[in-house]
Amino acid sequence: MKILAIRFARLGDIILLFPALNSLKSRFPSARLTLLTDQRYASLRELCPAVDEVIGVDRIAMRDRSRLRALGKMIGLVRGLRRQQYDLLIDFHSFRETNLLSWLSGAQQRLAMKRHKESYLSFCFNLPPVSEDKQLHVSEMFMRVVQQLGGSLAPAHPLVVPDGLRQWADQIAPQGPRIALYIDAPVNDRMWPPEKFAMLADHAIARFGASVLVISGPASQGIAKRVQQASHNPERLTMITNVALPELAAVIASARLFVSNDTGPMHLGPALSVPTLGLFSVGFPEHFRPIGAASRFLRANPIEAIEVGAVVAVVEEMWANADPDLRR
């Protein structure tokens, strides 16, 4: 049996899809499961045993190229999908383009999540749609789609870091308990001030004897530098500002606790069984909070209104209850 799952959009959405893909593979253990997604996230395949193959699409290049070249790429994609002769296709994205792609794929059975109050091309599918429920967390909504096929709940932590990457992560920072801080965000409204992250880092060093992993993207190295300059213990901070997704996951997995702004990498923590505290402002924790019983979130708008003391209080509680075994 061959199954194709479609989901594009942002990193966080893809990570939140993995529990549903895990459940799907549990429902059809002998099936070959392929994920069609943005090529920027294709490397996550090496962390998800449930996914056998990823087809990565450069949607930005297709958008920015001439219409003729974009059409040629689309035709090539459709031909490739038709050659595979998928038995089951699930459109977790359900834009008109992905609806049409589902139909053109020629898959025998086609199922979609019907987006709330958005257009849906019903002729593209031959299984009843699963209507999006805006009251549910995104990961729960994805799981409902799989349950339409009779899928049961699978373990909620679908990502696994290979031993080689774990060893690499162990080498880049001092041994012992670690706390990881993701200080970056796509917009300033979602970025807790770096000076407050520095205060949290200093507390973790003094209170827990922790080593602190300060993580950002390459474009935010200046923000990481501000954390380092504001800290009273800069020598205890390991700055990680330019790593690929698998390496980023390995760094987070090596930590006992993860604190992150509301952004895609925040969801790596729960997916790797690391208790995660999410800091929210303009986002919607009802739909995007870090999943898992051990995870928490705080919210204030503007985000700088989240007090360091409030974060410290939650971190103290989470640290006390976190699994001290770093070798998950």
N, C-alpha and C positions, 0 to 999 in steps of 0.2 A: 504494500500500500504506500502511496506517495501523498503527502500532505503539504500544501503551501499556505503559509500565514503571511499576511500583508500588513505592515504597519510602518509608516514613515514618521514624520514630525520630529520631536525633540528627544534628546537623550533620556530624560526622565520617563517619558512615555514608553520607550523601548525597554528600559529596566523594569518598569512596572508591568510590562507584558510577560516577562519571563515566568512568573509563577503560573500564569495561565498556560503557557507553552509546556511547562513542566507537567501540569495536570493533563494536557492534551496527549503528551507522550505516555503518561501512565495509562490513559484510556486506550491508546493504540501502541503498545510497546514495540511491536515489530515494524511499525511504519517508519519511513524515511521522512523526517520533518525538515522542511526548508523554510527559512525566513527571508522575505523580500523587504528590504529596508534601505535607509540612507547609507551610502558606503562609508560615511564617517564613523558609523557604529558597527561595521561588519566585524571588527576585531573582537567584539564581545563574544563571538562564537566560541573562542577558545576557553571561555569561562562557563559556558552553559552546556552541560552534557546532553540535555534534552534536544538540542538543535544539532542536526546532522550537517546542515549546509546553510550558508548565507549567500544570497544574491544581493550585492551592493549596487545601488543606483546613484549616480551623481546628479541629483535633482537640480542643484544650483547651476551646474554647467548646462544641463538641458534647458533650464529656464532662460539662461543668458545667451545661449547660442542662437543662431538664426533658426527660424521656424523650420526650414528645410532640414537642417542637421538634427534638430530636436525630433522631427517626425521620423527621420531615419533611425535614430536611436530607439524610439518607441516601437517601431516596426520590428527592429531586431530583438527587442525585449519580448514582444508578444510571440514572435516565432520561436524563441528559446523556450518560453513557457509552454507553448503548444507541443513542442517536441517531447517534453517531459511527461505529458499525459497524466496529469495529477488526478488522483481519485477524489480528493477533497480539497477545497480552497476555502479559507476563512479570511474575509476582509475586515480586519480590526480597525481600519482607518475610515472607510466608507465615505470618501469624497466621491464626487461624480467620476473623476479620473480613475480611481481605484475600482469603483463599481464597473466601469467599462472594461478595465483591464481584467477583472474577474471573469466577465462574460467572454472576452476574446481569448482567454487562456484555454478555453475548451475543457476545463476541469469537469468531471462527471457530476460532482455535488458541490454547490456553492452556497455559502452562508455568510451573512454580514451582520455587523452591529449597526443598526439604524440610528444615526445621530439625532439628538433631540432638536426638533424644529428645523431640521435641515433637509435639503433635497435628497432623495433616495431613488435610484433607478431600479425598481422592483423587477423589471424584466431580465436583469442581469443575474438573478439568483433563482434557484429552484428549491431552496429550503426556507422556511419561515424566518424572518429576521428577528433579532433580539434587540428590542428598543432600549436605547440609552436611558439610564435613570440618573439624573443629575443629583439625586440624594446620596448616591453611592460613591465611595472612593474609586478612583480610576482602576486600580488593580482588581477590585471586587467586580466592576463592570466587565472587565476582560474575562474574569473567571465565569461570569454568568453565560457568556457566549459559549465557552467550552462546555459548561454544564448542559446546554441545549442538546449536546451530542451524547449526553449520558456520562460525562466525565465527572470523576469524584475529586474531592480536594486532595491536592498533593502537598508535600512539604513546602513551607512558605519561603524557604531560602534556596533559590534555584541556582545560584552562582557558586562555582568552586574554583579557587585559585590553584593552578598547577604547582607542583613542588618546586620547580625551577624558579618560578616567579616569587614564591614564598621565601626561598633562600636569598634571592636578590634583595627583597624588601628587608630581610633581617640584617643585611650587610650595610644598608645605607643610614642606619641610625643606631644609637647605643642600645644595648640589650636591656631588658627590664620592661616594666609597664609603660605603655605609650598611650597618648591621647592625640587623635588626629583632628585638625581644624581646617575646614575648607572655607577660606576667607573670600573667595571670588564669587561673582554673580554677573549675569549678563547686563544688568542695569543697576545704577547706583541705589535705586529705591529698595533693592533687595540685599544690600551690602551692609552688614553690621560694621560699625567703625573699627578700623584696624587697631586703634588704641585700646578698644574694649577687648578685642581678641587677645591683645598683649597682656592685659590684666588677668584674663582667664588663664592664659598660659602660665603666668607667674604663680597664680594660685595652685594650679595643677602640679607645678614643680615643687612648691613649698609643702603642699598638703599631702600629695600622693607620692612624691619622689618620682614623678613621671617624666619621661622624655616627650617632647612636644613636636609633632609633625605638622608643619605649617604648609598648606597646599594651596596653590593657585594655578591658573593658566599662564602661559608665557606672556600674554598681553597685560597681565596684572602684576608683574614683578615689582613695580613701584609700590603697590599696596602691600606686598609681602615684606618689602624693605621697611615700610612704616611699622609693621608689627615687630620686626626685629629691633628697630631703633627704639621703640617704646618699651620693650621688655627690659626688666632688670636682670634677666638671665639669658642674654642672646646666645651664649655658648651652648645652652641646653635646647635650642631650637634647631631643628633640621628643616631647611627650606627646600621645598619641592615645587618647582614652578614650570616644569616642561617635561611631562611624561605622557606616554600613550595610555589609552584606556585600560589595557590589561595591567600595566605597571601601576596605574592609579588605584585600581582595585586591589592589587597586592599590598600597597602601602596602607590602605584603609583596613584591609583584613588583618594587618599586623597589630592594629590598635585595640585596646580594651574598650575604648569609647570614642565616638565620632560626633563632633559638633560642626554643623554646616549651615551656611545660608541656604535659603530656599532656591535651589538650582538642581540641575540634572544629577550631578555627582552625589548629592545628598542621598539619593535612593540606592547607591551602591552599598551603603552601610547595612541597612536591613537585609538586602539581598545576600549579604555575606555573613549574616548572623551577628553583626556588630551593633550593639545598642547605639541609637542615633538620636541626637537632639537637633531638631530643625528650627531655624530662626526665620519667622515669617513676617512680612509686612503687607505688600499689595497682593500677594498670592492667596490661594484658597486652601487652607489646611484641610478643609472638609473633603477635598478631592485629592490633595497631593501631599498630605502629611506623611512622614516616614512610617511605613507599616511595621507591624510586629508589636507584641505586648511589651517588649523592653524599651521601645522607642517613645519619644515625647516630642512636643513642640511648644514654642512660645511665640506669641504674636503681638506686635504693636505697630502702629502706623502713625508717624514714621518709625522705621526700624531702630533708629538710635534711641527711641524711647524704651526699648528693652534694656533694663538695668543689668549691670554686671552682677549685682547681688542676686537677682532672680535667676540668672543663668548658673551662677555658682551653686545656688541651693539645689537646682535640679541636677546638676552634674554630680554634686556630692551624693545625692540619693542614687543616681544611676550607677555611679562608680562602686558604691557599696554592694549593689546587687549584680554587678556585671561578672561574667565568667572570667576569672583570672587566667585561664588557660589560653595563651596566645596562639596555640597550634590548633585552631578550629579545623 
